[in-house]
């Protein structure tokens, strides 16, 4: 039981450290649920970029902030999310990186 409590404490500390890194990043970062269904976390840089508050963003869809992207990008990001690969910053729909990933 003591080991499990120690493991849980370590996990909480690691989660807090990761959240701090995300929140303090100068790059816009948002975390979504499975298959990019709902935004679960957005850092200050993302909120500043889209001009919204966390309450307005969390629970919404990424495509609420990218309406011009349309169905083409939604399909691309959904495929990338299903593959488990990172979505590259400059990736384009229908194009794969040199490594064969989105």
C-alpha positions in Angstrom: 0.0 0.0 0.0 2.9 2.4 0.8 4.5 1.7 -2.6 1.2 2.4 -4.4 0.8 5.7 -2.5 4.4 6.6 -3.4 3.7 5.8 -7.0 0.5 7.9 -7.0 2.4 10.8 -5.5 5.1 10.5 -8.2 2.4 10.4 -10.9 0.7 13.5 -9.6 4.0 15.4 -9.5 4.8 14.3 -13.0 1.4 15.4 -14.3 1.8 18.8 -12.6 5.2 19.2 -14.1 3.9 18.4 -17.6 1.0 20.8 -17.1 3.4 23.6 -16.1 5.6 22.9 -19.2 2.5 23.1 -21.5 1.1 26.2 -19.8 4.4 28.1 -19.8 5.3 27.2 -23.4 5.5 30.1 -25.9 4.1 27.8 -28.6 0.4 27.4 -28.9 -0.5 24.0 -27.5 -3.9 22.3 -27.1 -4.8 18.8 -26.0 -7.7 17.0 -27.4 -9.6 13.9 -26.7 -9.5 10.8 -28.8 -9.7 11.5 -32.5 -9.6 15.2 -31.8 -13.2 15.2 -30.6 -13.0 17.8 -27.8 -10.4 20.2 -26.6 -9.4 19.2 -23.0 -6.7 21.7 -22.4 -5.2 24.8 -24.1 -2.3 26.9 -23.0 -2.0 30.7 -22.8 -0.3 31.0 -26.2 -3.2 29.2 -27.9 -5.8 31.2 -26.1 -4.0 34.4 -27.1 -3.7 33.2 -30.7 -7.5 32.6 -31.0 -8.5 35.5 -28.7 -10.6 33.3 -26.4 -10.7 32.2 -22.7 -10.1 28.7 -21.5 -13.8 28.5 -20.6 -14.7 29.3 -24.2 -12.2 26.8 -25.7 -12.3 23.7 -23.5 -15.0 21.3 -24.6 -15.1 22.7 -28.1 -13.6 21.4 -31.3 -10.4 22.5 -32.9 -12.4 23.2 -36.0 -14.4 25.8 -34.1 -11.2 27.9 -34.4 -10.3 26.9 -38.0 -13.6 27.1 -39.9 -11.8 27.8 -43.2 -10.1 24.4 -42.9 -13.4 22.6 -43.7 -13.9 18.9 -44.3 -10.5 18.4 -46.0 -8.5 19.2 -42.9 -10.9 17.5 -40.5 -10.4 14.2 -42.4 -6.6 14.7 -42.4 -6.4 15.3 -38.7 -8.8 12.5 -37.9 -6.6 10.1 -39.9 -3.5 11.4 -38.2 -5.1 11.0 -34.8 -6.2 7.4 -35.5 -2.7 6.5 -36.7 -1.2 7.7 -33.4 1.5 9.7 -35.1 2.2 13.3 -34.3 0.7 15.9 -36.6 3.6 17.8 -38.0 3.5 21.6 -37.9 3.7 22.1 -41.6 2.0 18.9 -42.7 -0.6 19.3 -45.5 -3.6 17.1 -46.2 -2.9 14.1 -48.4 0.9 14.6 -48.1 3.1 12.3 -46.0 6.5 13.2 -44.5 9.6 11.5 -45.7 9.1 8.9 -43.0 5.7 8.0 -44.4 3.7 9.6 -41.6 1.3 12.5 -41.5 
